[in-house]
Amino acid sequence: MEEILIGQQKCRANASSEIVQISSKFLRMIGYSLGELQAYFAGSYYPLIIPEDRDRVRQTLDSLTLEDPEYAVDYRVRARDGQILWIHEQGRLVREDGSDYFYCEMSDATRYYNQTNFYKNVLACLPNPVFVLNMDLRITFVNQAAEKLLGAPEKQWLGKPCTSMGTALCGTENCCVKRFLRGESAAIQQTPEGGYNRVTISQFYGENGEPQGYISVSTDVTALIQAQQDLKLSEERYRIAINQTQDAIWELDIASGTVYYPGNSTHYVLPHVITGVPQSLMGSGFIHPDSAQSVLEMYRRILAGEQDLTMTVRTYGKDGETRWIRLASTTLFDDEGGPVRAIGTSRDITDEKDLEARFLQEKQYRDSLVSDAMYAYEVNLTQDLMVHLDDHWIEMFGLTRTKSYSQFLESMAQSAVHPEDRQYMAAVHSRQSLLDTFSSGKREIHCEYRRKNVNGRMIWVRSSVYMIRSPEEDVCCFIYLNDIDEEKRAEIELRHKAERDSLTGLYNRDAVLTLSESALLDEHRGLCAVIMLDVDNFKLVNDTFGHLYGDAVLSETAEKLVTVFRKDDIIGRIGGDEFIVFLKGLPSADTAQQKCRQLLEKLKSIYSSGEQVCDVSVSIGLAIAEEHDTFAGLYQKADTALYHAKNHGKNRLAVYEKEMSTLFLSNTPTQVERHLAKSFSQNTVEYVFKILFNASDLERSIVSVLELLCKHFHCHHGYIFEQDGHSDTFSTTFEWCGQGVNPRRDSMRGMTPQDIGGSSDYYERDGVLWVEDFSSAAPHFAAIGRWPDVKALLRCAIVIGGKLCGFIGVDDMTAPHSFSEGDIEVFQSACEIIGTFLAGKRSEQKRERYVHSLQTVLDHLDHPAYVVNPQNHELIYLNRKTGQYFPPAQVGELCHATLQDSPVPCEFCPMEHLAPLGDESRSTVIRSHSTGSLLEVSVSQVDWPDGGHYCMINSIDITKLNAAKDTFHS
């Protein structure tokens, strides 16, 4: 909030808007002192406003009257250093002592306007037409490329349904969005000029994960479609039966040194006729240098008359990647026995070679991992077979000697694993569980459990399972165990200290909360209850015998508690002399009451020292869980019952009943609450402003302010309604409930203005509505109360920039309530402050959504897009697709180093000859160093959020198009 609010200002309502009072923070922002403003501008505020905005601001202020005094205006000011700043000003015209003044509050809106312009500028730089649709499939944004495609400016399309674009698929079951929702491929749309666009649809979401609409990105694929059509016609002439096999067939004419290669390959670009063999093959760049001698040796052996030959050679694919081929040939001879031809096949075995290399690499990695392991063994999961296991290990632990992994696992669990960990260990290591894990894409899992070591002592071990696929396509795993006993016991000790109360050894408050909430989520929990107890007369013990004696009493109380309850019951000390017990799996509610009566008897004691004597007992509150109770609700019920027991004589049990909440709420405020109410009413603005201004979590602080308001007005329910987006309905966004009041946030959604008193007819003055007694109120107020237990309410409208944005209210649930003039003024002042901070919060969230939407658009483009600082070639941003085409690329690295593996900027760098901002972008063609893909790149200038002027580079993959053209022309 410190970055948004600037401060308050007071000016005379005259022709020069003479400054009377101005915020020191604003002076620091613009770089002038108050004296300099007097000297340079004669104390007038208008000269600070840039000329383009000055008349608009003056007209806004001149139009104000005392009957219509409020205003809100945005404008720009020029700071002393020449910087332009955006100001959001909201205020009113006030008459004092016969003179008119402007009172206003100023906020820094620079970031908001810069962010909005940035968002639009970046989208404008994209070469693809981009449309943004809401959930009703209406157009909410059109970029410049889309305007050009549609032939009309953006403003003519906003709000229209997407079907108004009028393509052949619009309005049909095969429209772009319906295809996306069915999980089908992107639609191909034909343009009026006869071209083709591939339309990719993505859904984008809000901060809370709710869908906001759809992003449509179009890519021109006209050339690719045409090339595919031409290529298809050409391929029909050469389609033969051998294309149905994985092997490519070739024929060598020995006399002419010519190879005929009629087939087509996915991975290689070879002409159908190769002359000048073998020298032409050596110079073609097809044969890897490591395999050159092997190919020459095979050719020599064919000439020498060897009939059948096989060989594995290393080659280069059409994208420049290294590939492996297995060659096989049979030599044919003439009548004199001389070799005349060789018929052969070639098969790409790159995948097999990669798998073999990966298997060896993973085996080496596994060997290094198990070097420090206690035990290790190898399993073939596919065949349920023990591949390797040390015989000494079998004898040491008395395991069953078997080849079946499943039988071995069962034997080991029974012989060597701690009884409490057997089921868990066996479930994690079961053959089916490991196969399912491998199928999900995971290759490594770990678990910790207790088992025997070589001395027969139970220790903690970590089991690591590393899974791979063997060259035979079987799933294998290597399992090794490491001794983690020392570190695990230290971890358990630290966790014990973190969960336990240092005095009594019981669970502390946080541990009780965590464990109890987890227990309530267990579907097998059975009947649950919460017991809260408080030591009676404990202050007297401390005052009489001292705090050390009091600590001993608390420790003794804790020891007695443990003897009454089961091992699985959650027993804790939640502070001072208060204890809590959470019970689950109770046979009946009577069981819990029997336990409480045992406590009353067991914890009743007399403590003495000399002539000093203190009687100590406990008061107990018991709450039995109902079907949908949360732990917080149970805690509140037990606390209410405990309060009831303390107020009816102590040393007794009170079981929670609903009537207790009403009695508890009707009690008069304590002295502390009365003191709080007094100071709050005298300093309302200061209290509320300080709480919200210093808030690290604004949403939680707003709930705290609602609680303060409710306690001040002796009400039991506080809430804020806010408008649902751009609709005419309102929903509850913040709520505070007192003791015994059930939350209503979920039921107070989608309400009309009439439901909540949104009509101006309901408000008597200044946007405030109060109903002191619903039983005698006018009939049209009945819908506003909505619930029969609302007896009275006080409500204020939130108005920002003249627009109704919501309401803040407090309800009295016990009796009719009178609100004085002072009460209404206090409430109105508090609501104005809450509304201001809330507006700042929503504005910040809106700006964050802009950035999120931009990120979504860029990441859903189906081509690489990245941003570079042209001054030093540093990568500023990369979208998702960039990472696929340039795997090593990371933000902060130099573009030429990570994208092209070059220590100096590329000779063909498109940024070097970029036209000024606003001119058309420049383009060139590059090849990805990492993947070998051929990319057509275009570059445009763009302003980035950090204030830098950078270049956005968009890359279109033209590898397939280029290959298709080459094949077609050949």
Secondary structure, 3 states (H helix, E strand, C coil): CCCCEEEEEEEECCCCCEEEECCHHHHHHHCCCHHHHHHHHCCECHHHECHHHHHHHHHHHHCCCCCCCEEEEEEEEECCCCCEEEEEEEEEEEEECCEEEEEEEEEECHHHHHHHHHHHHHHHHCCCCEEEEECCCEEEEECHHHHHHHCCCHHHCCCCEHHHHCCCCCCCCCCHHHHHHCCCCCEEEECCCCCEEEEEEEEEECCCCCEEEEEEEEEECHHHHHHHHHHHHHHHHHCCHHHHCCCEEEEEECCCCEEECCCCCCCCCCCCEECCCCHHHHHCCCECHHHHHHHHHHHHHHHCCCCEEEEEEEEECCCCCEEEEEEEEEEEECCCCCEEEEEEEEEECHHHHHHHHHHHHHHHHHHHHHHHCCEEEEEECCCCEEEECCHHHHHHHCCCCCCEHHHHHHHHHHHHECHHHHHHHHHHHCHHHHHHHHHCCCCEEEEEEEEECCCCCEEEEEEEEEEEECCCCCEEEEEEEEECHHHHHHHHHHHHHHHECCCCCCECHHHHHHHHHHHHHCCCCCEEEEEEEEEECHHHHHHHHCHHHHHHHHHHHHHHHHHHCCCCCEEEEEECCEEEEEEEEECCHHHHHHHHHHHHHHCCEEEEECCEEEEEEEEEEEEECCCCCCHHHHHHHHHHHHHHHHHCCCCCEEECCHHHHHHHHHCCCCHHHHHHHHHHHHCHHHHHHHHHHCCCCHHHHHHHHHHHHHHHCCCCEEEEEEECCCCCCEEEEEEEECCCCCCCCCCCCCECCCCCCCCHHHCCECCEEEECCHHHCCHHHHHHHCCCCCCEEEEEEEEECCEEEEEEEEEECCCCCCCCHHHHHHHHHHHHHHHHHHHHHHHHHHHHHHHHHHHHHHHCCCCCEEEEECCCCEEEEECHHHHHHCCCCCCCCEHHHHHHCCCCCCCCCHHHHCCCCCCCCEEEEEECCCCCCEEEEEEEEEECCCCCEEEEEEEEECHHHHHHHHHHHC
